[in-house]
Amino acid sequence: MNQERMYKIIESSHISEKATILTQKNNQYVFRVVQDATKIEIKTAVEFLFNTKVKSVRVVNVRLKQKTFKGTTGYRKAWKKAYVSLESNQKLNMVGA
């Protein structure tokens, strides 16, 4: 996999209450990734970008949602979320990233 692809795989970190709890207790981080990314590509990209060792990757496809605003129906896009578990002695510096 080339470096350009690795920079494009991770779109952003996903910040939520659940993600914060996972980071503190289980050393897991949550990222928003491109739709066609695989677990192996996500693992390689995180190890390359943050210089860490990844233990495992779980992937969730977040389905689209129907929303109504002033009688008009629309849809939010579907997206993919990755839960990345790091080795026990590893940390990510999200401020510098």
N, C-alpha and C positions, 0 to 999 in steps of 0.2 A: 504494500500500500504506500502510495507516495505522500509526501508531507502536506501537499495542498489538500488532499482528501482528509487528512487527520485534523487540519485546522477547521474544516467545514462540518465535521461530524457533530461536535458539541456546539449547540447554539447558545445555551446559557445555563446557569445554575438555576434550579427551581427552589425558591424560598417559600416555605409554608411551616405551619406549626408542626406537622408530622415530620417534615424534613429536618427541622431543627432538633427534634427529639431523637431521631435516628442518628444524627451526627454526634450528639452528646453521648448517647448510650452505646451504640453499636458500631461506631466509626464508619458509617455509611453516608454517602453523599448522593444527592439527587440532581440529575441534569436533564435538560430538554435537548433531545437529539433529533437529527433528521429522520424522516420516515423510513428510508431504505437502509439504515444502519443496522449492522448485525452485532451480536454480543462480542465477538472477537475484535471487530473494528472499534467498538467503544472502549474495550479494555486497552487496546494498543494506543488509541488516541489519548486516554487519560494518563497512561504511563509515559507517553512521549511529552505531553504538554506540562504535566505537573511533577515529573521525575519521582514517581512513587511506584510501589508494587501493589497491584490489584489482586485481591483474593477471588472475588466473584462479581458477576454482573447479572442483574435481573432487569427485564424489559417489560414495560406496560404500554399498551396502546390505549390512549385516552380517546374515547369516541367523541364524535361531534355532538353538540347540544343544540336543541331548538330553543330559541329565545324569541319572545314577543315584546315589541316596544311600540306603544301607541297603535295597537291593532295590526302592525306589520310583523310578519313572521320572518325570521332570519335564522341563520345557523352560525355557530362558532366552529372554527376549523378543528379537525381531528389532529392530534399530535402524538409524539412518542416520548416516553419518559424512561430514564434509566437509573436504577438504583445500583450504585457502585460501592462494594465493600472493599475496604483497604486492609492490608495486613495489620497486625496488632501494633507494630511500632511505627506506623506511617501516619502522616497528617497532611492535609491540603491547606495551603495558604490561599483562601478565597479572596482576601483583600488585594493581594498583589497580582491576581490572575486577571 
